[in-house]
Amino acid sequence: MANQGAKKRKEENARHMSKLLRLIIGCNVVYILVRMIIYHSSFTWKHWVGLVLTSLAYAAPYKQLASMAKPTYTDDGELIDGGFDMSTTGVCGYLHDIIYITSFVQLASLISDKFWYTYLAIPAYAVYQASGFIKGFLSSDSEGMEEDEKTRKKREKMEKKASRPKFVKTRTR
């Protein structure tokens, strides 16, 4: 019964990666069938560039997720770790977002080429996250700011209260 969690995670990751691969293949097949075969008269070099771009936007995150989901084994072949939990947030969530945005853009671009602008959401979100990260480094504590009289008195009062010895009341019998 040892390593049941690792075995379960390995199976979940395999199922999840299989679903992602089916999504990627399905979106590419639909795009190729509709854009190249049905709307072949409007298929230009820009659509080839779009197909290559979406293929790269699928491949890079999928490869990273596949390496994260890969289980770890001992030299004897015993399962140590089932791989990274694919349901977590952070980098794993961002990689999933890229795959889902790419599938949306690829399928929606069949309706209108204006949907390619949706890709701007990815760098916009990256700039938004980075700005919060950079702000944390640039902003220092309130030492550099001047505080008004009321705030200063309140802070001094709290510091004085915190420095007093604390007594615990006990019951005497």
Buried (B, 14 or more C-beta within 10 A) or exposed (E): EEBEEBEEBBEBBBEBBEEBEEBBEEBBEBBEEBBEEEEEEEBEEEBEEBBEBBBEBBEEBBEBBBEBBBBEEEEEEEBEBBBBEBEEEEEBEBBBBBBEBBBBBBBBBBEEBEBBEBBEEBEEEEEEEEEEEEEEEEEEEEEEEEEEEEEEEEEEEEEEEEEEEEEEEEEEE
